[in-house]
Amino acid sequence: MNKKTISQKIWESHSVKALGKDEVLLYIDLHLLHEINTPQAFESISNKKIAVRRPDKTLATEDHNTPTTSILDIDKDTSTWTQIRLLRENCSKYGIEQNKLGDHNQGITHVIAPEQGRVLPGSTVVCCDSHTTTHGAFGALAFGIGTSQVEHVLATQTLRAIPFRSMCIEVSKQLPEGTSAKDLALTIINQIGTGGGQGYIIEYRGDAIKSLSMEQRMTLCNMSVEAGASAGIISPDEKTIEYLKKAFALKGKHIEQKTIDTWLSYATDSGAVFDKYIEIDASTVKNRITWGTNPSQSVPVGEHIPFIKDIKNTSENIAAIQALKYMKLNEGQNISTLKITNVFVGSCTNGRIEDLRIVAEILKNNKVHHDVHMLIVPGSMSVLRQALDEELDKIFESAGADFRSLSGCSLCVGLNTDKLDANKRTVSTSNRNFEGRQGTGVRTHITSPAIAAATAIRGFISTPADIGK
């Protein structure tokens, strides 16, 4: 019997037609849309008088450039309102389910789709957003696509695609207490680089991965693209099934055992061969934070920024020099000496209820530093409701944090009113720290919710163990 990886099984079961030696026509089970990159695709199919092939397999939301302060602020910026208006008009025209700002099911696309039980093991998922890799946590082959590809999927429910290579990242043992999937992701990216996964689907395996919650798995798969990977994926197991059972139950639906057996059958076969193998000892993972301008430039909290002479790779050496200049840092400087002006908790990476619970536990009976503005934005309206039910909002407000009542991408990306002024130094639970990502001239350090919360309290980069020192 030919042993196969989960990616191979999904690819083969969704290949509609061979288009040549390497290219195939791949069937798409779920197409996610948001307001930023869809107007051109809809305009093109309208001009060609083509209908949307499967509206029932398409889900839209408003998240990237939406305000998180008030729905009334939605039309304050002309370009923002135009994109949102066009999405609403197109969804109405073609019968596509849409989650408008403030609606019961609205939120960041990579948060709401799993919540609603729309992402299933063995399925294919695409979106015009690179962090579509998030959904690989459910054993789905999920990846970002471009605007022209959005048009193709809208019109045909298929995608022209070239097979990826496979990479296995085996994570043995267990993560130390106090560390998280975000720390693991930053560790992996630091080790293999931002291009280490280029052309690959990364499958995460091992005891440490099995121990992660579904929300932590989503965080890990979300960051796969930051290592250059086309997708990240984890074989489905009982944790996957339990999560989906709860999501289906919220809709009054029951999952048949036959369906569960089918989902589990997609898991990678024992003995399947990968194109590349990497081993990580989870017990060595530490709390990490970025110091530079790409996610590979990170160090453990409390340690020193690398010396340029110690970076032997030429391109990495040049990148480090440029990063230090932009971030206004010195080589050899202790990362924990940096004073912070802003802290952001949210995004499709760390805006779920588990993340907010971690932050609340650390903020409880503490105050946000008087020189720091802490912004907390729920990843979905469902997350908001859970936070209110658990009275996390009271903890946030008592600590002096700015907890928003609307969901959106917010400060993860500088496309909305939450972007910061130049020269701010922010600690963020989002996924990217590129120059200007959170506003022109803003210096971003990405990390986990726990480190973000501790930093907000102390005013400089810290761990929860540092509080009270």
HUFEN-V620503 format. One record per helix or strand of 2 or more residues. SS is the DSSP state (H for helix, E for strand). FROM is the first residue (numbers start at 1). TO is the last residue. If there is no record, write none. Layout:
BEGIN
SS | FROM | TO
SS | FROM | TO
END
This chain:
BEGIN
H | 6 | 14
E | 15 | 18
E | 23 | 27
E | 30 | 33
H | 39 | 47
H | 55 | 57
E | 58 | 61
H | 71 | 75
H | 78 | 94
E | 97 | 99
H | 109 | 115
E | 124 | 127
H | 130 | 138
E | 141 | 144
H | 147 | 156
E | 158 | 162
E | 165 | 172
H | 181 | 192
E | 200 | 205
H | 207 | 211
H | 214 | 227
E | 231 | 233
H | 238 | 250
H | 257 | 265
E | 276 | 281
H | 282 | 284
E | 288 | 290
E | 298 | 300
H | 308 | 310
H | 314 | 327
H | 335 | 337
E | 342 | 345
H | 347 | 350
H | 353 | 363
E | 373 | 376
H | 381 | 389
H | 392 | 399
E | 402 | 403
H | 410 | 412
E | 425 | 428
E | 443 | 446
H | 449 | 458
H | 464 | 466
END
